[in-house]
Amino acid sequence: MTCQMLALCFDALDPARLARFWADVLSWEVADGPGDGSTLVPGDDTGFGFLFLRAQETSQKRMHFHLQSWSLDDQEQTVARCLRLGARPIDIGQRPEEGHVVLADPEGNEFCVIEPGTSFLAGCGFFAEVSCEGSRNVGYFWSEALGWPLVWDQNQETAIRSPDGGPKISWGGLPLKPKTGKNRVHFDIAPLPGGDQLAEVERLISLGAKRASVGQGQASRVAMTDPDGNEFCVLTPR
């Protein structure tokens, strides 16, 4: 058995505002989430949504997003639209000669608008990549966990992609900073329909995951960490 990716789950100070920002950027639909959270339903082949849950504070970031462009004009228009919606430009050490534009959403989550012609993103849509900090082993782990083949495995960098298309998920090497708290974005996954949640938890443990203490009070989700210590949750089958 394998799991399916259900959502990228964000800790958010203002879930409704952040959901509206990303809905407008991606042209996805907003739906109610648990509690006062919000859900984004993809309008393309992404295959998983976004879930925004209220948090009292947001902490460490170990992933960001890449949006694709098909021309320089298209890139400029995307950047301008994101800025109008509430994004801001940020400096993370990018060089002037690099073609991508680095922005942050209203709560400081980084994303890049990539220049046209990037071969690594060929065949991907507008929401092209979830770029994570992580070891080679964690890329192998998620390939096995989701049943998504490796589409890149070079120089300690890995990437996977669903056989059905959608964005790539990549890991660019070991994190530069030690983990100091809960990641603000994590994966929500679930067994395929007809699968067994607890059996899937045991399978993931055999692949190198561990149970975590956060979220264990909710019967519908089991909190775990991957081999790099990043949190994720296993939900009941959908």
RABELQUI-V586884 format. One record per backbone hydrogen bond with DSSP energy under -1.0 kcal/mol. CO is the residue of the C=O (numbers start at 0). NH is the residue of the N-H. If there is no record, write none. Layout:
co=CO nh=NH
co=CO nh=NH
This chain:
co=1 nh=191
co=3 nh=189
co=5 nh=48
co=6 nh=187
co=7 nh=50
co=8 nh=185
co=9 nh=52
co=11 nh=54
co=13 nh=17
co=14 nh=18
co=15 nh=19
co=16 nh=20
co=17 nh=21
co=18 nh=22
co=19 nh=23
co=20 nh=24
co=21 nh=25
co=22 nh=26
co=22 nh=27
co=28 nh=40
co=30 nh=38
co=33 nh=36
co=36 nh=32
co=37 nh=51
co=38 nh=30
co=39 nh=49
co=40 nh=28
co=48 nh=7
co=49 nh=39
co=50 nh=9
co=51 nh=37
co=52 nh=11
co=59 nh=183
co=61 nh=132
co=63 nh=130
co=64 nh=111
co=65 nh=127
co=65 nh=128
co=66 nh=113
co=70 nh=74
co=71 nh=75
co=72 nh=76
co=73 nh=77
co=74 nh=78
co=75 nh=79
co=76 nh=80
co=77 nh=81
co=78 nh=82
co=79 nh=83
co=80 nh=84
co=81 nh=86
co=87 nh=103
co=94 nh=97
co=100 nh=112
co=101 nh=89
co=102 nh=110
co=103 nh=87
co=104 nh=107
co=108 nh=104
co=109 nh=64
co=110 nh=102
co=111 nh=66
co=112 nh=100
co=117 nh=120
co=118 nh=121
co=120 nh=123
co=125 nh=67
co=125 nh=127
co=127 nh=167
co=128 nh=65
co=129 nh=169
co=130 nh=63
co=131 nh=171
co=133 nh=172
co=134 nh=138
co=135 nh=139
co=136 nh=140
co=137 nh=141
co=138 nh=142
co=139 nh=143
co=140 nh=144
co=141 nh=145
co=142 nh=146
co=144 nh=2
co=148 nh=160
co=151 nh=158
co=153 nh=156
co=156 nh=153
co=157 nh=170
co=158 nh=150
co=158 nh=151
co=159 nh=168
co=161 nh=164
co=167 nh=129
co=168 nh=159
co=169 nh=131
co=170 nh=157
co=172 nh=133
co=183 nh=10
co=185 nh=8
co=186 nh=232
co=187 nh=5
co=187 nh=6
co=188 nh=234
co=189 nh=3
co=191 nh=194
co=195 nh=199
co=196 nh=200
co=197 nh=201
co=198 nh=202
co=199 nh=203
co=200 nh=204
co=201 nh=205
co=202 nh=206
co=203 nh=208
co=204 nh=207
co=209 nh=224
co=212 nh=215
co=214 nh=217
co=217 nh=220
co=219 nh=235
co=221 nh=233
co=222 nh=211
co=223 nh=231
co=224 nh=209
co=225 nh=228
co=229 nh=225
co=231 nh=223
co=232 nh=188
co=233 nh=221
